Amino acid sequence: MISNQILQSTIEGLKNITRRDISVVDREGKLAATTDDDASLVPLSFIEAVLQSPAENQMIQGNQYFKVLDNGMTEYVLMVRGDDEDAFRLGKIVAFHIQALMIAYKERYDRDNYIKNLLLDNLLLVDIYSRANKLRISNDVKRVVYLIETALDAEMSAMEVLRNVFPERHKDFVTAVDEKSIILVKELEPDDEQDEIEQIAETIFATLSSEAMNTVYVAIGGTVNDLQNVSSSFKEARLAQEVGKIFESDKSIVNYRNLGIGRLIYQLPLPLCRIFINEMLQGFSIDDIDDEMFGTVTKFFENDLNVSETSRELFIHRNTLVYRLDKLEKMTRLDLRKFTDAITFKITLMVNRYLQYREKQAF
């Protein structure tokens, strides 16, 4: 069924053109939309008379009443003020327009339902292609799934915002499979590469951030070329969402293809993580490292273990940086100036972060 908001905006637009008051009542007798201040005073008996009559329209006490049908069943009763030919003609036009809206929304609902089942692997292989053909959804095109997490105000609809950004409803699909996230299944051009894919994510982030004035998080799945693999891209986007929050918490856009070693660590069992940390640190705790040391190590890694560049960006003397690295070596027995030790410590930090994340989730 069409939302009352859509009905209201439709009849208000028509009233502005025709200067006639229009009211729409649902099949339960409840006022769905109106431009008439006195519409609530229309007796329920009038509506019941229209519903029970086999005629599609009738005039009652100087007003025109029309049925709006959906598959032969009355979905709405439409009332137009006046008993002249213009009122009759307007009623027929509005009834036809609302019927067309219902067909369009039903098609969108069917497509939305299909995409949801496709994402959740709820369709048989034969149904994937047969239903896609009926819904005029192309199969062998390049697609990618974006998983968007946002917290818009109740009055805003993030899904409608995205549908306005990506209006080609036969190519791009915006839906939701839970209360927290929105999914965009985006059709790509054959020559689109990762730069174009990430540019789309930046557009999503910028648009929703400006609308919501709130946190927006976008995860990107892998590209697929067949409808049956769309669910795989969705799973990859969901994995990117989880892994990104652990290892790339400073980023608002995370691509599955860029997860790197974090994706491997995420699949490790917790007992193995604890064994690894104990073996690498031999009793030393990551919690014993203060914020200053962490900031130094982070900047050192960002500069590819370059002592001169790191000391310059930290605004400290080179000898101060060397002193801090020597201090960390005494604590961990790892010299970060050596590539092997640096890799070991980097992985240890990531495993420790993953372990803390999983343990926090357990409570």
C-alpha positions in Angstrom: 0.0 0.0 0.0 1.2 3.5 -0.7 2.2 5.6 2.3 -0.3 8.3 3.4 2.5 10.9 2.9 2.7 10.0 -0.8 -1.0 10.2 -1.1 -1.2 13.6 0.6 1.5 15.1 -1.6 -0.2 13.7 -4.7 -3.6 15.2 -4.0 -2.2 18.5 -2.8 -0.4 18.8 -6.1 -3.6 18.0 -8.0 -5.6 20.5 -5.9 -3.1 23.3 -6.8 -3.8 22.6 -10.4 -7.6 22.0 -10.3 -8.7 24.1 -7.3 -10.9 21.2 -6.1 -10.8 19.5 -2.7 -9.9 15.8 -2.8 -10.0 13.2 0.0 -8.8 9.6 0.1 -10.2 7.0 2.5 -8.8 3.5 3.0 -11.0 0.4 2.8 -11.3 0.4 6.6 -13.0 3.8 6.5 -10.0 5.7 7.8 -9.0 9.1 6.3 -5.7 8.5 4.5 -5.2 12.0 2.9 -7.2 15.1 2.3 -7.1 18.7 1.2 -10.5 19.3 2.7 -10.9 20.6 6.3 -14.4 19.1 6.4 -13.5 15.7 5.1 -13.5 14.1 8.5 -17.2 15.0 8.8 -18.1 12.7 5.8 -20.4 10.0 7.3 -19.0 6.5 7.4 -22.2 5.2 5.9 -21.4 7.0 2.7 -18.1 5.2 2.4 -19.7 1.9 3.3 -22.3 2.5 0.6 -19.6 3.0 -2.0 -17.7 -0.1 -0.9 -20.8 -2.3 -1.0 -22.0 -1.0 -4.4 -20.9 -2.8 -7.6 -20.5 0.5 -9.3 -17.0 2.0 -9.6 -18.3 5.5 -8.9 -21.4 7.3 -7.6 -22.6 10.7 -6.5 -23.9 11.1 -3.0 -25.3 14.4 -1.7 -23.5 16.5 -4.3 -20.1 14.9 -4.1 -18.4 12.4 -6.4 -17.1 9.1 -4.9 -14.8 6.7 -6.8 -13.3 3.3 -6.0 -9.6 2.8 -6.5 -9.1 -0.8 -7.3 -6.1 -3.1 -6.9 -6.5 -6.5 -8.6 -10.3 -6.1 -8.6 -10.4 -5.2 -4.8 -11.2 -1.8 -3.5 -8.1 -0.3 -1.9 -9.3 3.3 -1.4 -12.4 5.4 -1.8 -11.8 8.8 -3.4 -14.1 11.8 -2.8 -14.1 15.0 -5.0 -16.2 18.0 -4.0 -18.8 18.9 -6.6 -21.5 17.2 -8.8 -20.5 18.7 -12.2 -18.7 17.1 -15.2 -15.4 18.6 -14.1 -15.6 16.9 -10.7 -16.4 13.6 -12.3 -13.5 13.9 -14.8 -11.1 14.9 -12.1 -12.1 12.0 -9.9 -11.5 9.6 -12.8 -8.0 11.1 -13.4 -7.1 11.0 -9.7 -8.3 7.4 -9.3 -6.3 6.4 -12.4 -3.2 8.2 -11.0 -3.4 6.5 -7.6 -3.9 3.1 -9.3 -0.7 3.7 -11.3 1.1 4.7 -8.1 0.0 1.4 -6.5 1.3 -0.6 -9.4 4.6 1.2 -9.3 5.0 0.7 -5.5 4.0 -3.0 -5.8 6.6 -3.5 -8.4 9.2 -1.8 -6.2 8.1 -4.0 -3.3 8.4 -7.2 -5.4 11.9 -6.1 -6.6 12.9 -5.1 -3.0 11.7 -8.5 -1.7 13.6 -10.3 -4.5 16.9 -8.4 -3.6 16.5 -9.2 0.1 16.1 -12.9 -0.6 19.0 -12.8 -3.0 21.2 -11.1 -0.4 20.3 -13.7 2.2 20.7 -16.7 0.0 16.9 -17.6 0.3 16.4 -18.4 -3.4 17.0 -21.5 -5.4 19.3 -21.1 -8.3 16.5 -21.6 -10.9 14.4 -18.9 -9.0 17.2 -16.4 -9.1 17.1 -16.2 -12.9 13.4 -16.8 -13.5 12.3 -14.1 -11.1 15.0 -11.7 -12.3 13.6 -12.1 -15.8 10.0 -11.3 -14.7 11.2 -8.3 -12.8 13.4 -7.1 -15.7 16.6 -7.3 -13.7 19.7 -8.0 -15.9 21.9 -10.9 -14.9 25.3 -10.8 -16.4 26.3 -7.3 -15.4 29.0 -6.1 -13.0 27.7 -5.3 -9.5 29.0 -4.4 -6.0 27.3 -4.3 -2.6 27.6 -1.3 -0.3 26.6 -1.8 3.4 25.8 1.5 5.0 25.4 2.0 8.7 23.9 5.3 9.8 21.6 6.9 12.4 19.3 9.3 10.7 16.5 11.0 12.6 13.2 9.2 12.7 11.7 11.9 10.3 14.4 11.2 7.7 14.5 8.2 5.5 18.1 7.2 4.6 16.7 4.7 2.1 14.8 7.5 0.2 17.8 9.7 0.3 19.9 7.0 -1.4 17.1 6.2 -3.9 17.3 9.8 -4.9 21.0 9.6 -5.3 20.7 6.4 -7.4 17.4 6.8 -9.1 17.8 4.1 -11.8 15.5 1.6 -10.1 16.0 -1.1 -12.8 19.7 -1.0 -12.2 20.4 0.0 -8.6 18.6 -1.4 -5.5 18.4 0.2 -2.1 17.0 -2.1 0.7 17.6 -3.2 4.3 17.9 -6.6 5.8 18.0 -5.4 9.5 17.3 -2.3 11.6 20.8 -1.0 11.6 22.0 -1.1 8.0 21.0 -0.1 4.5 22.2 -2.1 1.5 22.9 -0.6 -2.0 23.3 -3.1 -4.8 25.0 -1.0 -7.4 25.3 -1.8 -11.1 28.7 -0.8 -12.4 30.0 0.0 -15.8 32.2 -2.8 -17.4 35.3 -0.7 -17.1 34.8 0.6 -13.6 37.7 -0.2 -11.3 38.3 0.3 -7.5 38.8 4.0 -7.9 35.3 4.4 -9.3 33.9 2.0 -6.7 35.4 3.9 -3.8 34.2 7.2 -5.4 30.7 5.9 -5.2 31.2 5.1 -1.5 32.5 8.6 -0.9 29.4 10.0 -2.5 27.2 7.9 -0.2 29.2 9.0 2.8 29.1 12.7 1.9 25.4 12.7 1.1 24.2 10.9 4.2 26.6 12.8 6.5 25.2 16.1 5.3 21.6 14.8 5.7 22.0 13.0 9.0 24.6 15.2 10.7 25.6 11.9 12.3 27.9 9.0 12.0 27.9 7.2 8.7 29.9 4.0 8.0 30.2 2.5 4.5 31.6 -1.0 3.8 32.3 -2.2 0.3 32.0 -5.9 -0.9 33.8 -7.4 -3.8 32.6 -7.0 -7.4 30.5 -9.8 -9.0 29.3 -10.5 -12.5 26.3 -12.8 -11.8 23.2 -12.5 -9.7 23.8 -15.7 -7.8 27.1 -14.1 -6.5 25.5 -10.9 -5.1 25.1 -12.6 -1.7 28.9 -13.2 -1.7 29.5 -9.5 -2.2 27.1 -8.8 0.7 28.9 -11.2 3.0 32.2 -9.6 2.1 30.8 -6.1 2.8 29.5 -7.3 6.2 33.0 -8.8 6.9 34.6 -5.6 5.9 32.2 -3.7 8.3 33.3 -5.9 11.2 37.0 -6.1 10.4 37.2 -2.4 9.7 35.8 -1.5 13.1 38.5 -3.5 14.7 41.6 -2.6 12.7 40.7 0.6 10.9 38.5 2.3 13.4 39.7 5.7 12.2 38.1 5.2 8.7 34.5 5.7 7.7 34.8 3.8 4.4 36.3 0.3 4.3 36.8 -1.9 1.3 36.9 -5.7 1.5 39.7 -5.8 -0.9 41.9 -3.6 1.3 41.5 -5.5 4.6 44.8 -7.3 4.2 46.1 -9.3 7.2 43.2 -8.1 9.4 40.9 -10.4 7.4 43.1 -13.4 8.3 43.4 -12.4 12.0 39.6 -12.1 12.2 39.2 -15.8 11.4 41.7 -17.0 14.1 40.2 -18.8 17.1 40.6 -16.9 20.4 42.8 -19.6 22.2 45.3 -19.4 19.3 45.4 -15.6 19.6 46.2 -15.9 23.4 49.0 -18.4 22.7 50.5 -16.2 20.0 50.5 -13.1 22.3 52.1 -15.0 25.2 54.8 -16.5 23.0 55.6 -13.1 21.3 55.6 -11.0 24.5 56.6 -13.6 27.0 54.6 -12.2 29.9 54.8 -8.5 28.9 51.4 -6.8 28.4 50.4 -4.4 25.7 48.6 -2.4 28.3 52.0 -1.4 29.8 52.7 0.7 26.8 51.8 4.4 27.4 50.0 6.7 24.9 53.2 8.5 24.0 54.9 5.3 23.1 51.9 4.1 21.1 51.9 7.4 19.2 55.6 7.0 18.4 55.2 3.4 17.2 52.1 4.3 15.1 54.0 7.2 13.4 57.1 5.0 12.9 55.0 2.4 11.1 53.3 5.1 9.0 56.7 6.3 7.8 57.9 2.8 6.8 60.4 2.6 9.8 62.1 5.8 8.7 63.7 7.3 11.8 64.5 10.8 10.4 61.0 11.3 8.9 59.3 10.0 12.0 61.3 12.3 14.4 60.5 15.3 12.1 56.8 14.6 12.1 56.7 14.1 15.8 58.8 17.3 16.4 61.3 15.5 18.5 65.1 15.0 18.2 66.3 11.9 16.4 68.1 10.8 19.5 64.8 11.0 21.5 63.1 8.7 19.0 66.0 6.3 19.2 65.8 6.3 23.0 62.1 5.5 22.8 62.7 2.6 20.4 65.5 1.3 22.6 63.1 1.5 25.6 60.4 -0.5 23.7 63.0 -3.1 22.7 63.9 -3.6 26.4 60.3 -4.1 27.2 59.4 -6.4 24.3 62.8 -7.8 23.1 61.8 -6.5 19.6 63.8 -3.9 17.7 61.3 -2.1 15.5 64.2 -0.8 13.3 64.5 -4.3 12.0 61.8 -5.3 9.5 61.2 -8.8 10.9 60.7 -7.5 14.5 58.6 -4.6 13.2 56.3 -7.0 11.4 56.1 -9.3 14.5 55.1 -6.4 16.7 52.6 -5.0 14.2 50.8 -8.4 14.0 51.0 -8.7 17.8 49.2 -5.4 18.2 46.5 -6.4 15.7 46.0 -9.8 17.3 45.7 -8.1 20.7 43.2 -5.6 19.4 41.1 -8.4 17.9 41.3 -10.4 21.1 40.1 -7.4 23.2 37.3 -6.7 20.7 36.0 -10.3 20.9 36.3 -10.4 24.7 34.4 -7.2 25.0 31.6 -8.6 22.7 31.3 -11.6 25.0 30.1 -9.4 27.9 
